[in-house]
Amino acid sequence: MPIWGYPPHLIRLSSGAVLCSYGHRRDPWSIRAVLSYDDGQTWDTEHIITVYAFDGPCDMGYPVSLEVNPGHILTAYYCNLKQATGEPEPAYLENAGGILYTRWTLK
């Protein structure tokens, strides 16, 4: 695929397009998505969607997307909260990880 990122998660949207969401684990660190209109033969890399952008390098990724209504997407993903915020955490949260989500709309 002409997309850099991992791991991918694919769903077929109500429009028939295939949505691939993935973690982009290099600058700019982000959760991204891209569409295919021909069952994954080609991908619209001219219109890569940034679902969520992080402030810098962190342990994150593993997105899963769901179309909650036509054109309305919910993407859940993992993020190490300590690394994402850059703020010190209490010892019991030293390796704190969490599930974050973003609701967004296809344009």
N, CA, C and O atoms as a printed pandas DataFrame, in Angstrom:
     atom_number atom_name residue_name chain_id  residue_number  x_coord  y_coord  z_coord
0              1         N          MET        A               1    0.839   -1.194    0.000
1              2        CA          MET        A               1    0.000    0.000    0.000
2              3         C          MET        A               1    0.875    1.246    0.000
3              4         O          MET        A               1    1.981    1.218    0.540
4              5         N          PRO        A               2    0.412    2.313   -0.582
5              6        CA          PRO        A               2    1.192    3.551   -0.621
6              7         C          PRO        A               2    1.004    4.398    0.643
7              8         O          PRO        A               2    1.110    5.623    0.593
8              9         N          ILE        A               3    0.726    3.745    1.765
9             10        CA          ILE        A               3    0.442    4.451    3.015
10            11         C          ILE        A               3    1.469    4.005    4.047
11            12         O          ILE        A               3    1.728    2.810    4.188
12            13         N          TRP        A               4    2.061    4.965    4.774
13            14        CA          TRP        A               4    2.988    4.595    5.837
14            15         C          TRP        A               4    2.246    4.680    7.158
15            16         O          TRP        A               4    1.754    5.746    7.527
16            17         N          GLY        A               5    2.164    3.576    7.866
17            18        CA          GLY        A               5    1.520    3.532    9.164
18            19         C          GLY        A               5    1.068    2.125    9.482
19            20         O          GLY        A               5    0.950    1.281    8.594
20            21         N          TYR        A               6    0.817    1.879   10.755
21            22        CA          TYR        A               6    0.408    0.545   11.183
22            23         C          TYR        A               6   -0.194    0.611   12.574
23            24         O          TYR        A               6    0.027    1.607   13.264
24            25         N          PRO        A               7   -0.930   -0.372   13.025
25            26        CA          PRO        A               7   -1.556   -1.373   12.180
26            27         C          PRO        A               7   -2.795   -0.788   11.518
27            28         O          PRO        A               7   -3.417    0.121   12.068
28            29         N          PRO        A               8   -3.160   -1.293   10.351
29            30        CA          PRO        A               8   -4.344   -0.769    9.669
30            31         C          PRO        A               8   -5.620   -1.407   10.206
31            32         O          PRO        A               8   -5.608   -2.541   10.685
32            33         N          HIS        A               9   -6.712   -0.668   10.120
33            34        CA          HIS        A               9   -8.041   -1.195   10.407
34            35         C          HIS        A               9   -8.936   -0.763    9.257
35            36         O          HIS        A               9   -9.020    0.424    8.941
36            37         N          LEU        A              10   -9.606   -1.731    8.631
37            38        CA          LEU        A              10  -10.419   -1.446    7.450
38            39         C          LEU        A              10  -11.894   -1.708    7.726
39            40         O          LEU        A              10  -12.256   -2.695    8.366
40            41         N          ILE        A              11  -12.737   -0.806    7.231
41            42        CA          ILE        A              11  -14.184   -1.013    7.261
42            43         C          ILE        A              11  -14.784   -0.536    5.938
43            44         O          ILE        A              11  -14.249    0.353    5.276
44            45         N          ARG        A              12  -15.902   -1.146    5.577
45            46        CA          ARG        A              12  -16.640   -0.662    4.409
46            47         C          ARG        A              12  -17.710    0.299    4.916
47            48         O          ARG        A              12  -18.493   -0.032    5.806
48            49         N          LEU        A              13  -17.726    1.487    4.335
49            50        CA          LEU        A              13  -18.692    2.503    4.722
50            51         C          LEU        A              13  -20.017    2.310    3.990
51            52         O          LEU        A              13  -20.086    1.587    2.996
52            53         N          SER        A              14  -21.056    2.956    4.482
53            54        CA          SER        A              14  -22.375    2.850    3.843
54            55         C          SER        A              14  -22.345    3.360    2.399
55            56         O          SER        A              14  -23.177    2.963    1.584
56            57         N          SER        A              15  -21.392    4.235    2.083
57            58        CA          SER        A              15  -21.249    4.753    0.717
58            59         C          SER        A              15  -20.636    3.724   -0.228
59            60         O          SER        A              15  -20.671    3.895   -1.446
60            61         N          GLY        A              16  -20.071    2.646    0.341
61            62        CA          GLY        A              16  -19.386    1.638   -0.467
62            63         C          GLY        A              16  -17.880    1.792   -0.432
63            64         O          GLY        A              16  -17.159    0.856   -0.776
64            65         N          ALA        A              17  -17.388    2.953   -0.026
65            66        CA          ALA        A              17  -15.945    3.180    0.077
66            67         C          ALA        A              17  -15.376    2.346    1.222
67            68         O          ALA        A              17  -16.097    1.962    2.142
68            69         N          VAL        A              18  -14.070    2.071    1.153
69            70        CA          VAL        A              18  -13.367    1.375    2.227
70            71         C          VAL        A              18  -12.524    2.413    2.964
71            72         O          VAL        A              18  -11.774    3.171    2.350
72            73         N          LEU        A              19  -12.660    2.433    4.294
73            74        CA          LEU        A              19  -11.892    3.347    5.141
74            75         C          LEU        A              19  -10.794    2.557    5.826
75            76         O          LEU        A              19  -11.060    1.524    6.441
76            77         N          CYS        A              20   -9.571    3.032    5.726
77            78        CA          CYS        A              20   -8.428    2.438    6.416
78            79         C          CYS        A              20   -7.936    3.452    7.437
79            80         O          CYS        A              20   -7.481    4.534    7.066
80            81         N          SER        A              21   -8.023    3.112    8.732
81            82        CA          SER        A              21   -7.456    3.977    9.773
82            83         C          SER        A              21   -6.176    3.316   10.272
83            84         O          SER        A              21   -6.066    2.090   10.283
84            85         N          TYR        A              22   -5.202    4.143   10.688
85            86        CA          TYR        A              22   -3.893    3.611   11.070
86            87         C          TYR        A              22   -3.144    4.615   11.933
87            88         O          TYR        A              22   -3.440    5.809   11.915
88            89         N          GLY        A              23   -2.170    4.118   12.688
89            90        CA          GLY        A              23   -1.305    4.985   13.479
90            91         C          GLY        A              23   -0.109    5.417   12.646
91            92         O          GLY        A              23    0.557    4.580   12.037
92            93         N          HIS        A              24    0.167    6.706   12.612
93            94        CA          HIS        A              24    1.316    7.265   11.897
94            95         C          HIS        A              24    2.380    7.558   12.956
95            96         O          HIS        A              24    2.371    8.618   13.581
96            97         N          ARG        A              25    3.296    6.604   13.150
97            98        CA          ARG        A              25    4.248    6.635   14.252
98            99         C          ARG        A              25    5.586    7.253   13.847
99           100         O          ARG        A              25    6.649    6.666   14.045
100          101         N          ARG        A              26    5.503    8.405   13.299
101          102        CA          ARG        A              26    6.655    9.270   13.020
102          103         C          ARG        A              26    6.093   10.665   12.804
103          104         O          ARG        A              26    4.876   10.838   12.729
104          105         N          ASP        A              27    6.953   11.649   12.704
105          106        CA          ASP        A              27    6.516   13.034   12.607
106          107         C          ASP        A              27    5.728   13.265   11.321
107          108         O          ASP        A              27    6.212   12.908   10.247
108          109         N          PRO        A              28    4.562   13.832   11.388
109          110        CA          PRO        A              28    3.826   14.230   12.583
110          111         C          PRO        A              28    3.053   13.042   13.173
111          112         O          PRO        A              28    2.275   12.396   12.472
112          113         N          TRP        A              29    3.266   12.762   14.440
113          114        CA          TRP        A              29    2.644   11.639   15.141
114          115         C          TRP        A              29    1.133   11.853   15.166
115          116         O          TRP        A              29    0.644   12.871   15.656
116          117         N          SER        A              30    0.399   10.870   14.627
117          118        CA          SER        A              30   -1.040   11.072   14.487
118          119         C          SER        A              30   -1.773    9.765   14.212
119          120         O          SER        A              30   -1.173    8.744   13.877
120          121         N          ILE        A              31   -3.076    9.834   14.362
121          122        CA          ILE        A              31   -3.977    8.783   13.899
122          123         C          ILE        A              31   -4.542    9.304   12.590
123          124         O          ILE        A              31   -5.044   10.426   12.524
124          125         N          ARG        A              32   -4.460    8.497   11.560
125          126        CA          ARG        A              32   -4.868    8.937   10.222
126          127         C          ARG        A              32   -5.849    7.963    9.594
127          128         O          ARG        A              32   -6.046    6.850   10.081
128          129         N          ALA        A              33   -6.450    8.399    8.515
129          130        CA          ALA        A              33   -7.358    7.546    7.743
130          131         C          ALA        A              33   -7.246    7.915    6.266
131          132         O          ALA        A              33   -6.889    9.038    5.908
132          133         N          VAL        A              34   -7.557    6.948    5.434
133          134        CA          VAL        A              34   -7.536    7.157    3.992
134          135         C          VAL        A              34   -8.652    6.307    3.382
135          136         O          VAL        A              34   -9.031    5.276    3.938
136          137         N          LEU        A              35   -9.167    6.742    2.249
137          138        CA          LEU        A              35  -10.302    6.067    1.602
138          139         C          LEU        A              35   -9.894    5.397    0.297
139          140         O          LEU        A              35   -8.998    5.855   -0.412
140          141         N          SER        A              36  -10.579    4.301    0.006
141          142        CA          SER        A              36  -10.471    3.642   -1.295
142          143         C          SER        A              36  -11.876    3.554   -1.869
143          144         O          SER        A              36  -12.828    3.209   -1.168
144          145         N          TYR        A              37  -11.991    3.869   -3.141
145          146        CA          TYR        A              37  -13.288    3.823   -3.820
146          147         C          TYR        A              37  -13.386    2.638   -4.786
147          148         O          TYR        A              37  -14.368    2.501   -5.516
148          149         N          ASP        A              38  -12.346    1.778   -4.780
149          150        CA          ASP        A              38  -12.327    0.621   -5.690
150          151         C          ASP        A              38  -11.901   -0.660   -4.962
151          152         O          ASP        A              38  -11.090   -1.441   -5.459
152          153         N          ASP        A              39  -12.471   -0.846   -3.781
153          154        CA          ASP        A              39  -12.229   -2.064   -2.983
154          155         C          ASP        A              39  -10.760   -2.270   -2.618
155          156         O          ASP        A              39  -10.295   -3.408   -2.549
156          157         N          GLY        A              40  -10.035   -1.197   -2.387
157          158        CA          GLY        A              40   -8.649   -1.303   -1.928
158          159         C          GLY        A              40   -7.613   -1.436   -3.028
159          160         O          GLY        A              40   -6.430   -1.619   -2.743
160          161         N          GLN        A              41   -8.036   -1.347   -4.275
161          162        CA          GLN        A              41   -7.063   -1.414   -5.371
162          163         C          GLN        A              41   -6.176   -0.173   -5.379
163          164         O          GLN        A              41   -4.973   -0.264   -5.623
164          165         N          THR        A              42   -6.778    0.995   -5.110
165          166        CA          THR        A              42   -6.028    2.254   -4.996
166          167         C          THR        A              42   -6.560    3.002   -3.783
167          168         O          THR        A              42   -7.664    2.732   -3.310
168          169         N          TRP        A              43   -5.764    3.947   -3.280
169          170        CA          TRP        A              43   -6.115    4.725   -2.091
170          171         C          TRP        A              43   -5.978    6.202   -2.401
171          172         O          TRP        A              43   -5.054    6.611   -3.103
172          173         N          ASP        A              44   -6.885    6.994   -1.884
173          174        CA          ASP        A              44   -6.896    8.444   -2.120
174          175         C          ASP        A              44   -5.859    9.121   -1.214
175          176         O          ASP        A              44   -6.215    9.785   -0.240
176          177         N          THR        A              45   -4.589    8.947   -1.544
177          178        CA          THR        A              45   -3.505    9.497   -0.729
178          179         C          THR        A              45   -3.346   11.011   -0.906
179          180         O          THR        A              45   -2.567   11.642   -0.193
180          181         N          GLU        A              46   -4.082   11.588   -1.854
181          182        CA          GLU        A              46   -4.089   13.047   -2.002
182          183         C          GLU        A              46   -4.928   13.698   -0.906
183          184         O          GLU        A              46   -4.818   14.900   -0.666
184          185         N          HIS        A              47   -5.770   12.898   -0.239
185          186        CA          HIS        A              47   -6.679   13.422    0.785
186          187         C          HIS        A              47   -6.596   12.588    2.065
187          188         O          HIS        A              47   -7.613   12.084    2.541
188          189         N          ILE        A              48   -5.399   12.441    2.619
189          190        CA          ILE        A              48   -5.222   11.712    3.873
190          191         C          ILE        A              48   -5.874   12.517    4.992
191          192         O          ILE        A              48   -5.699   13.733    5.079
192          193         N          ILE        A              49   -6.617   11.837    5.836
193          194        CA          ILE        A              49   -7.368   12.469    6.921
194          195         C          ILE        A              49   -6.584   12.329    8.218
195          196         O          ILE        A              49   -6.214   11.218    8.598
196          197         N          THR        A              50   -6.326   13.438    8.902
197          198        CA          THR        A              50   -5.722   13.381   10.231
198          199         C          THR        A              50   -6.863   13.357   11.234
199          200         O          THR        A              50   -7.553   14.357   11.428
200          201         N          VAL        A              51   -7.056   12.210   11.869
201          202        CA          VAL        A              51   -8.127   12.035   12.847
202          203         C          VAL        A              51   -7.745   12.699   14.160
203          204         O          VAL        A              51   -8.569   13.367   14.785
204          205         N          TYR        A              52   -6.489   12.517   14.584
205          206        CA          TYR        A              52   -5.995   13.128   15.820
206          207         C          TYR        A              52   -4.493   13.317   15.690
207          208         O          TYR        A              52   -3.798   12.409   15.234
208          209         N          ALA        A              53   -3.977   14.476   16.081
209          210        CA          ALA        A              53   -2.543   14.767   16.039
210          211         C          ALA        A              53   -2.010   14.870   17.464
211          212         O          ALA        A              53   -2.614   15.530   18.309
212          213         N          PHE        A              54   -0.880   14.220   17.729
213          214        CA          PHE        A              54   -0.222   14.270   19.030
214          215         C          PHE        A              54    0.831   15.364   19.019
215          216         O          PHE        A              54    1.297   15.769   17.954
216          217         N          ASP        A              55    1.212   15.849   20.205
217          218        CA          ASP        A              55    2.200   16.922   20.318
218          219         C          ASP        A              55    3.599   16.469   19.931
219          220         O          ASP        A              55    4.432   17.298   19.564
220          221         N          GLY        A              56    3.872   15.191   20.004
221          222        CA          GLY        A              56    5.193   14.675   19.674
222          223         C          GLY        A              56    5.203   13.168   19.797
223          224         O          GLY        A              56    4.149   12.545   19.924
224          225         N          PRO        A              57    6.379   12.581   19.760
225          226        CA          PRO        A              57    6.479   11.126   19.825
226          227         C          PRO        A              57    5.841   10.562   21.087
227          228         O          PRO        A              57    6.031   11.094   22.180
228          229         N          CYS        A              58    5.087    9.486   20.929
229          230        CA          CYS        A              58    4.489    8.794   22.064
230          231         C          CYS        A              58    4.076    7.402   21.626
231          232         O          CYS        A              58    3.994    7.104   20.434
232          233         N          ASP        A              59    3.820    6.564   22.602
233          234        CA          ASP        A              59    3.345    5.214   22.369
234          235         C          ASP        A              59    1.850    5.298   22.079
235          236         O          ASP        A              59    1.059    5.573   22.981
236          237         N          MET        A              60    1.468    5.068   20.858
237          238        CA          MET        A              60    0.060    5.214   20.470
238          239         C          MET        A              60   -0.222    4.374   19.242
239          240         O          MET        A              60    0.696    3.845   18.615
240          241         N          GLY        A              61   -1.493    4.254   18.904
241          242        CA          GLY        A              61   -1.878    3.580   17.677
242          243         C          GLY        A              61   -3.044    2.646   17.877
243          244         O          GLY        A              61   -3.902    2.879   18.729
244          245         N          TYR        A              62   -3.074    1.583   17.088
245          246        CA          TYR        A              62   -4.107    0.558   17.124
246          247         C          TYR        A              62   -5.521    1.120   16.950
247          248         O          TYR        A              62   -6.417    0.766   17.716
248          249         N          PRO        A              63   -5.736    1.986   15.961
249          250        CA          PRO        A              63   -7.074    2.564   15.787
250          251         C          PRO        A              63   -8.094    1.545   15.269
251          252         O          PRO        A              63   -7.769    0.620   14.524
252          253         N          VAL        A              64   -9.315    1.752   15.689
253          254        CA          VAL        A              64  -10.460    0.981   15.215
254          255         C          VAL        A              64  -11.559    1.996   14.916
255          256         O          VAL        A              64  -11.886    2.826   15.764
256          257         N          SER        A              65  -12.125    1.934   13.723
257          258        CA          SER        A              65  -13.150    2.900   13.328
258          259         C          SER        A              65  -14.496    2.217   13.125
259          260         O          SER        A              65  -14.584    1.032   12.804
260          261         N          LEU        A              66  -15.536    3.015   13.327
261          262        CA          LEU        A              66  -16.915    2.559   13.174
262          263         C          LEU        A              66  -17.721    3.699   12.578
263          264         O          LEU        A              66  -17.601    4.841   13.022
264          265         N          GLU        A              67  -18.531    3.407   11.591
265          266        CA          GLU        A              67  -19.428    4.415   11.019
266          267         C          GLU        A              67  -20.711    4.401   11.844
267          268         O          GLU        A              67  -21.513    3.474   11.727
268          269         N          VAL        A              68  -20.912    5.428   12.682
269          270        CA          VAL        A              68  -22.072    5.455   13.573
270          271         C          VAL        A              68  -23.337    5.929   12.867
271          272         O          VAL        A              68  -24.439    5.521   13.233
272          273         N          ASN        A              69  -23.192    6.772   11.879
273          274        CA          ASN        A              69  -24.249    7.239   10.978
274          275         C          ASN        A              69  -23.570    7.469    9.640
275          276         O          ASN        A              69  -22.350    7.629    9.608
276          277         N          PRO        A              70  -24.299    7.493    8.539
277          278        CA          PRO        A              70  -23.648    7.712    7.246
278          279         C          PRO        A              70  -22.731    8.946    7.260
279          280         O          PRO        A              70  -23.179   10.068    7.497
280          281         N          GLY        A              71  -21.442    8.708    7.001
281          282        CA          GLY        A              71  -20.458    9.785    6.954
282          283         C          GLY        A              71  -19.936   10.248    8.301
283          284         O          GLY        A              71  -19.056   11.107    8.351
284          285         N          HIS        A              72  -20.452    9.701    9.398
285          286        CA          HIS        A              72  -20.016   10.073   10.746
286          287         C          HIS        A              72  -19.249    8.900   11.349
287          288         O          HIS        A              72  -19.792    7.809   11.524
288          289         N          ILE        A              73  -17.982    9.143   11.662
289          290        CA          ILE        A              73  -17.071    8.084   12.079
290          291         C          ILE        A              73  -16.653    8.285   13.532
291          292         O          ILE        A              73  -16.454    9.416   13.977
292          293         N          LEU        A              74  -16.523    7.191   14.262
293          294        CA          LEU        A              74  -15.938    7.183   15.596
294          295         C          LEU        A              74  -14.687    6.321   15.501
295          296         O          LEU        A              74  -14.762    5.157   15.108
296          297         N          THR        A              75  -13.545    6.885   15.857
297          298        CA          THR        A              75  -12.286    6.151   15.833
298          299         C          THR        A              75  -11.737    6.100   17.251
299          300         O          THR        A              75  -11.494    7.139   17.865
300          301         N          ALA        A              76  -11.541    4.897   17.769
301          302        CA          ALA        A              76  -10.941    4.684   19.090
302          303         C          ALA        A              76   -9.507    4.223   18.880
303          304         O          ALA        A              76   -9.219    3.506   17.922
304          305         N          TYR        A              77   -8.597    4.633   19.776
305          306        CA          TYR        A              77   -7.184    4.289   19.634
306          307         C          TYR        A              77   -6.516    4.301   21.002
307          308         O          TYR        A              77   -7.016    4.902   21.953
308          309         N          TYR        A              78   -5.383    3.628   21.077
309          310        CA          TYR        A              78   -4.597    3.528   22.298
310          311         C          TYR        A              78   -3.594    4.675   22.366
311          312         O          TYR        A              78   -3.084    5.132   21.343
312          313         N          CYS        A              79   -3.322    5.127   23.577
313          314        CA          CYS        A              79   -2.267    6.120   23.779
314          315         C          CYS        A              79   -1.727    5.974   25.191
315          316         O          CYS        A              79   -2.500    5.827   26.138
316          317         N          ASN        A              80   -0.412    6.014   25.343
317          318        CA          ASN        A              80    0.210    6.061   26.659
318          319         C          ASN        A              80    0.015    7.476   27.164
319          320         O          ASN        A              80    0.654    8.404   26.667
320          321         N          LEU        A              81   -0.859    7.656   28.143
321          322        CA          LEU        A              81   -1.242    8.992   28.596
322          323         C          LEU        A              81   -0.079    9.780   29.176
323          324         O          LEU        A              81   -0.027   11.000   29.019
324          325         N          LYS        A              82    0.849    9.115   29.840
325          326        CA          LYS        A              82    2.009    9.809   30.415
326          327         C          LYS        A              82    2.845   10.442   29.303
327          328         O          LYS        A              82    3.249   11.600   29.405
328          329         N          GLN        A              83    3.099    9.687   28.258
329          330        CA          GLN        A              83    3.902   10.214   27.163
330          331         C          GLN        A              83    3.169   11.293   26.383
331          332         O          GLN        A              83    3.785   12.255   25.926
332          333         N          ALA        A              84    1.877   11.142   26.230
333          334        CA          ALA        A              84    1.116   12.094   25.419
334          335         C          ALA        A              84    1.055   13.463   26.065
335          336         O          ALA        A              84    1.128   14.475   25.368
336          337         N          THR        A              85    0.923   13.519   27.383
337          338        CA          THR        A              85    0.804   14.804   28.049
338          339         C          THR        A              85    2.148   15.398   28.422
339          340         O          THR        A              85    2.283   16.616   28.544
340          341         N          GLY        A              86    3.169   14.519   28.609
341          342        CA          GLY        A              86    4.480   15.003   29.002
342          343         C          GLY        A              86    4.546   15.432   30.452
343          344         O          GLY        A              86    5.578   15.933   30.898
344          345         N          GLU        A              87    3.457   15.244   31.207
345          346        CA          GLU        A              87    3.438   15.647   32.611
346          347         C          GLU        A              87    3.752   14.453   33.492
347          348         O          GLU        A              87    3.380   13.328   33.158
348          349         N          PRO        A              88    4.440   14.677   34.628
349          350        CA          PRO        A              88    4.732   13.561   35.523
350          351         C          PRO        A              88    3.451   12.964   36.086
351          352         O          PRO        A              88    2.505   13.685   36.406
352          353         N          GLU        A              89    3.429   11.664   36.201
353          354        CA          GLU        A              89    2.285   10.939   36.740
354          355         C          GLU        A              89    2.679   10.319   38.082
355          356         O          GLU        A              89    3.862   10.063   38.308
356          357         N          PRO        A              90    1.731   10.074   38.965
357          358        CA          PRO        A              90    2.033    9.324   40.180
358          359         C          PRO        A              90    2.618    7.962   39.825
359          360         O          PRO        A              90    2.350    7.439   38.743
360          361         N          ALA        A              91    3.415    7.379   40.725
361          362        CA          ALA        A              91    4.099    6.115   40.451
362          363         C          ALA        A              91    3.144    5.029   39.991
363          364         O          ALA        A              91    3.493    4.241   39.112
364          365         N          TYR        A              92    1.946    4.966   40.563
365          366        CA          TYR        A              92    1.020    3.902   40.190
366          367         C          TYR        A              92    0.490    4.071   38.776
367          368         O          TYR        A              92   -0.110    3.144   38.232
368          369         N          LEU        A              93    0.696    5.231   38.171
369          370        CA          LEU        A              93    0.284    5.454   36.783
370          371         C          LEU        A              93    1.482    5.521   35.842
371          372         O          LEU        A              93    1.362    5.974   34.704
372          373         N          GLU        A              94    2.628    5.070   36.321
373          374        CA          GLU        A              94    3.853    5.217   35.537
374          375         C          GLU        A              94    3.719    4.693   34.114
375          376         O          GLU        A              94    4.229    5.311   33.179
376          377         N          ASN        A              95    3.051    3.579   33.938
377          378        CA          ASN        A              95    2.870    3.020   32.595
378          379         C          ASN        A              95    1.432    3.162   32.138
379          380         O          ASN        A              95    0.911    2.314   31.413
380          381         N          ALA        A              96    0.794    4.245   32.571
381          382        CA          ALA        A              96   -0.635    4.419   32.290
382          383         C          ALA        A              96   -0.898    4.488   30.793
383          384         O          ALA        A              96   -0.300    5.285   30.071
384          385         N          GLY        A              97   -1.782    3.656   30.362
385          386        CA          GLY        A              97   -2.239    3.680   28.985
386          387         C          GLY        A              97   -3.736    3.903   29.002
387          388         O          GLY        A              97   -4.392    3.713   30.026
388          389         N          GLY        A              98   -4.250    4.290   27.911
389          390        CA          GLY        A              98   -5.676    4.527   27.877
390          391         C          GLY        A              98   -6.216    4.430   26.472
391          392         O          GLY        A              98   -5.472    4.396   25.492
392          393         N          ILE        A              99   -7.536    4.386   26.401
393          394        CA          ILE        A              99   -8.225    4.376   25.122
394          395         C          ILE        A              99   -8.844    5.752   24.931
395          396         O          ILE        A              99   -9.633    6.211   25.757
396          397         N          LEU        A             100   -8.488    6.388   23.857
397          398        CA          LEU        A             100   -9.036    7.688   23.489
398          399         C          LEU        A             100   -9.931    7.483   22.269
399          400         O          LEU        A             100   -9.868    6.443   21.614
400          401         N          TYR        A             101  -10.763    8.477   21.970
401          402        CA          TYR        A             101  -11.575    8.373   20.757
402          403         C          TYR        A             101  -11.805    9.761   20.182
403          404         O          TYR        A             101  -11.723   10.773   20.878
404          405         N          THR        A             102  -12.093    9.771   18.903
405          406        CA          THR        A             102  -12.417   11.002   18.181
406          407         C          THR        A             102  -13.622   10.709   17.287
407          408         O          THR        A             102  -13.640    9.729   16.543
408          409         N          ARG        A             103  -14.628   11.584   17.378
409          410        CA          ARG        A             103  -15.758   11.520   16.435
410          411         C          ARG        A             103  -15.476   12.545   15.343
411          412         O          ARG        A             103  -15.091   13.677   15.633
412          413         N          TRP        A             104  -15.666   12.151   14.101
413          414        CA          TRP        A             104  -15.384   13.047   13.000
414          415         C          TRP        A             104  -16.316   12.740   11.831
415          416         O          TRP        A             104  -16.963   11.694   11.782
416          417         N          THR        A             105  -16.364   13.677   10.899
417          418        CA          THR        A             105  -17.271   13.577    9.749
418          419         C          THR        A             105  -16.477   13.597    8.456
419          420         O          THR        A             105  -15.560   14.402    8.294
420          421         N          LEU        A             106  -16.825   12.722    7.551
421          422        CA          LEU        A             106  -16.225   12.745    6.210
422          423         C          LEU        A             106  -16.730   13.970    5.469
423          424         O          LEU        A             106  -17.900   14.333    5.589
424          425         N          LYS        A             107  -15.873   14.596    4.719
425          426        CA          LYS        A             107  -16.272   15.781    3.959
426          427         C          LYS        A             107  -16.498   15.427    2.524
427          428         O          LYS        A             107  -16.842   16.294    1.721
